[in-house]
């Protein structure tokens, strides 16, 4: 399944992405750099700077060249080895990228080896990541997450059309899409957990567990988030009154809507609209 077909789903999925760096270095690999047929519980990225070597990922063999990026996903059998005295010099990192109970790349199918268009800037990011990983300060733990997230984003951008939803996730994507459409169609209504569960033929308790597993949040929190997203859109792009916006997004009580809107954005609905009436106005939070 292509990403274009499931972009709304991916948008919600990625809101809950959590990345953790396990290790990051620049290495001239050792002569005994070799491991065969193992399955890691973390993802790996190799940015090849010099030399040559061999990797096998999910039964496919590659001989990555300098200027290429290698992705070795968690939970997939893989091997690697030197093949000559001209051993790899590479930046590399091990990381997790969780969405709920699953890894991001248990949802996405990505190329295992690709040519990097802007090698220099990506090399600088890996160098920064390795530097932060070697620093013991608490601030470095925060900054390395930002750099790792940027590297993952660059990898997905470089892969482009090579990124697809994994075929085995079609059932989940279809079910979550039905939930998404049901919620969108019923934003003005007092939707209950039981109604959402009935729509997709699940027990309410199972639906809560299912939603937490895939989105890292409950169905009703997700519903409220969708209501706030719609409310912001209507405040920005229409001349509807605050009362009318509240009614269209499931808040018949205007005071309740105004309080919920301020909690979500830091502004009252009127203040928020004024931000967009000003030249260059934009959301600041």
C-alpha positions in Angstrom: 0.0 0.0 0.0 1.4 3.4 -1.0 1.8 6.2 1.5 -0.4 8.5 -0.5 -3.3 6.1 0.1 -2.8 6.1 3.8 -1.3 9.6 4.5 -4.0 10.6 7.0 -3.4 7.4 8.9 0.3 7.9 8.9 -0.1 11.5 10.1 -1.9 10.2 13.2 0.6 7.3 13.6 3.6 9.6 13.5 2.2 12.0 16.1 3.1 9.4 18.7 6.6 8.5 17.4 9.2 8.0 20.1 12.8 7.6 19.2 15.6 6.4 21.4 19.3 6.2 20.5 21.1 3.1 21.7 24.6 3.9 20.3 26.2 6.0 17.6 29.9 6.1 16.4 32.2 6.6 13.4 34.2 3.4 13.0 36.8 1.8 10.8 35.4 -1.7 11.1 37.7 -4.4 12.6 39.0 -7.2 10.4 36.7 -9.6 12.3 33.6 -7.5 11.6 31.2 -10.4 11.0 27.9 -11.8 12.3 25.6 -14.2 10.6 21.9 -14.9 10.7 20.8 -13.0 13.8 17.6 -10.9 14.5 18.2 -7.7 16.4 15.5 -6.0 18.5 16.6 -2.5 17.3 17.1 -0.7 14.0 20.5 0.1 12.5 21.7 2.7 10.0 25.1 2.6 8.3 26.4 5.7 6.4 29.2 4.3 4.3 32.2 6.7 4.0 35.0 4.5 2.6 35.8 0.9 1.8 33.7 -2.2 1.1 31.8 -5.0 2.8 28.8 -7.2 2.6 25.4 -7.2 4.3 22.4 -9.6 4.0 19.0 -8.4 5.1 15.9 -10.5 5.0 17.5 -12.9 2.5 18.7 -10.1 0.2 22.5 -9.5 -0.3 24.1 -6.1 -0.7 27.6 -4.7 -1.2 27.1 -1.1 -0.1 29.4 1.6 -1.6 30.7 4.8 -0.2 27.9 7.4 -0.4 25.2 5.0 0.4 23.0 4.6 3.4 22.1 1.1 4.7 19.0 0.4 6.8 18.8 -2.8 8.8 15.4 -3.0 10.5 14.6 -4.6 13.8 13.0 -8.1 13.9 14.5 -9.0 10.4 17.2 -11.7 10.0 20.5 -10.1 8.9 24.2 -10.8 8.5 27.3 -8.7 7.8 31.0 -9.2 7.0 34.2 -7.7 5.7 35.2 -9.0 2.2 38.7 -7.6 1.8 41.4 -5.6 3.6 39.7 -2.4 2.3 37.3 -2.4 5.3 34.4 0.0 5.8 34.8 3.4 7.4 31.2 4.3 8.4 29.0 6.3 10.7 26.4 4.0 12.3 23.7 4.1 14.9 21.4 1.7 16.6 18.0 3.0 17.6 14.3 2.2 18.4 11.4 4.1 16.9 8.3 3.1 18.6 4.6 3.9 17.9 2.5 2.5 20.6 3.6 -1.1 21.1 5.2 -1.5 17.7 8.3 -0.1 15.9 7.7 2.4 13.1 9.3 0.0 10.7 6.9 -2.8 11.6 4.4 -0.5 9.8 6.6 0.9 7.0 8.6 -1.1 4.4 11.8 0.8 3.5 14.6 0.2 1.1 17.6 -1.5 2.7 20.3 0.3 0.7 20.1 3.7 -1.2 22.2 6.4 -2.7 22.3 9.6 -0.7 21.7 12.7 -2.6 23.2 15.2 -0.2 25.9 13.0 1.5 27.7 15.9 3.1 24.8 17.2 5.2 23.8 13.7 6.2 27.4 13.0 7.3 27.3 16.1 9.4 24.1 14.9 11.1 25.7 11.5 11.9 28.9 13.3 13.2 26.7 15.4 15.5 24.8 12.4 16.7 28.1 10.5 17.5 29.4 13.6 19.3 26.2 13.9 21.4 26.2 10.2 22.2 29.7 10.5 23.6 28.7 13.4 25.9 27.4 12.4 29.3 25.3 15.5 30.0 21.5 15.4 30.3 21.1 18.0 27.6 22.9 15.8 25.1 20.2 13.1 25.7 17.6 15.6 24.6 19.5 16.9 21.7 20.4 13.5 20.3 16.7 12.6 20.0 16.2 15.7 17.8 19.2 14.8 15.6 18.2 11.1 15.4 14.6 12.2 14.4 16.1 14.4 11.7 18.2 11.5 10.4 15.2 9.2 10.3 13.3 12.0 8.5 16.1 12.4 6.0 16.2 8.6 5.4 12.5 8.6 4.7 12.8 11.6 2.4 15.8 10.0 0.5 13.8 6.8 0.1 10.8 8.7 -1.3 8.5 6.4 -3.3 10.4 3.4 -1.9 8.6 3.8 1.4 5.3 1.8 1.6 3.0 0.3 4.2 3.9 -3.3 4.9 1.4 -5.6 3.2 0.7 -7.4 6.5 -0.7 -4.2 8.0 -3.5 -3.8 5.5 -6.2 -5.1 7.9 -5.1 -2.7 10.6 -4.9 0.3 8.2 -8.4 -0.5 6.9 -9.8 -0.8 10.4 -8.2 2.3 11.7 -9.2 4.1 8.5 -12.9 3.2 9.2 -12.5 4.5 12.8 -11.0 7.7 11.4 -13.9 8.2 8.9 -16.5 7.4 11.5 -15.1 10.0 13.9 -14.7 12.6 11.2 -18.3 12.1 10.1 -19.6 12.4 13.7 -17.5 15.2 15.2 -20.7 17.3 16.0 -22.3 14.4 17.9 -21.8 13.1 21.5 -19.9 10.0 20.3 -19.4 7.3 22.8 -16.7 4.6 23.1 -19.5 2.0 22.6 -20.6 3.6 19.3 -17.0 3.6 17.9 -16.5 0.0 18.9 -19.8 -1.1 17.4 -18.9 0.6 14.1 -15.8 -1.6 13.7 -17.3 -4.7 15.4 -15.0 -4.7 18.4 -15.7 -5.0 22.1 -15.2 -1.5 23.8 -12.4 -2.9 26.1 -10.6 -4.4 23.2 -10.9 -1.2 21.2 -9.2 0.7 24.0 -6.3 -1.8 24.0 -6.2 -1.8 20.2 -6.0 2.0 20.1 -3.3 2.3 22.7 -1.3 -0.3 20.9 -1.4 1.5 17.6 -1.7 5.2 18.5 -0.4 5.3 22.1 -3.7 7.0 23.2 -7.3 6.1 24.0 -10.1 6.4 21.4 -11.8 9.2 23.3 -8.6 11.3 23.6 -8.1 10.8 19.9 -11.7 12.0 19.3 -11.1 15.1 21.4 -7.8 15.8 19.5 -9.7 15.5 16.1 -12.3 17.9 17.4 -9.6 20.4 18.4 -7.9 20.0 15.0 -11.2 20.7 13.3 -12.0 23.6 15.6 -8.6 25.3 14.8 -9.2 24.8 11.1 -12.7 26.4 11.3 -11.5 29.3 13.4 -8.7 30.0 10.9 -10.6 29.6 7.7 -14.2 30.6 8.2 -16.2 33.5 9.7 -18.4 31.1 11.8 -19.1 32.3 15.3 -17.4 30.7 18.3 -20.7 29.1 19.2 -21.1 27.7 15.7 -17.6 26.3 15.6 -18.2 24.6 19.0 -21.5 23.1 17.8 -19.8 21.7 14.7 -17.0 20.1 16.7 -19.1 18.5 19.4 -19.2 21.3 22.0 -22.8 22.5 22.3 -21.8 24.5 25.5 -19.8 27.6 24.3 -18.1 28.1 27.6 -16.9 24.5 27.7 -15.7 24.8 24.1 -13.8 28.0 24.9 -12.1 26.5 27.9 -11.1 23.3 26.0 -9.8 25.4 23.1 -7.6 27.5 25.4 -6.2 24.4 27.1 -5.3 23.0 23.7 -3.9 26.2 22.0 -3.1 28.7 24.7 -5.5 31.1 23.2 -9.3 31.8 23.3 -11.0 31.1 20.0 -11.2 34.9 19.4 -7.6 35.5 20.2 -6.6 32.6 18.0 -8.6 34.0 15.0 -6.9 37.4 15.5 -3.5 35.7 15.1 -4.5 34.8 11.6 -6.0 38.1 10.7 -2.7 39.8 11.3 -0.1 39.9 8.4 2.1 36.8 8.6 -0.2 35.5 11.4 0.4 31.8 12.3 -0.1 29.4 15.1 2.6 30.0 17.7 2.1 26.9 19.8 
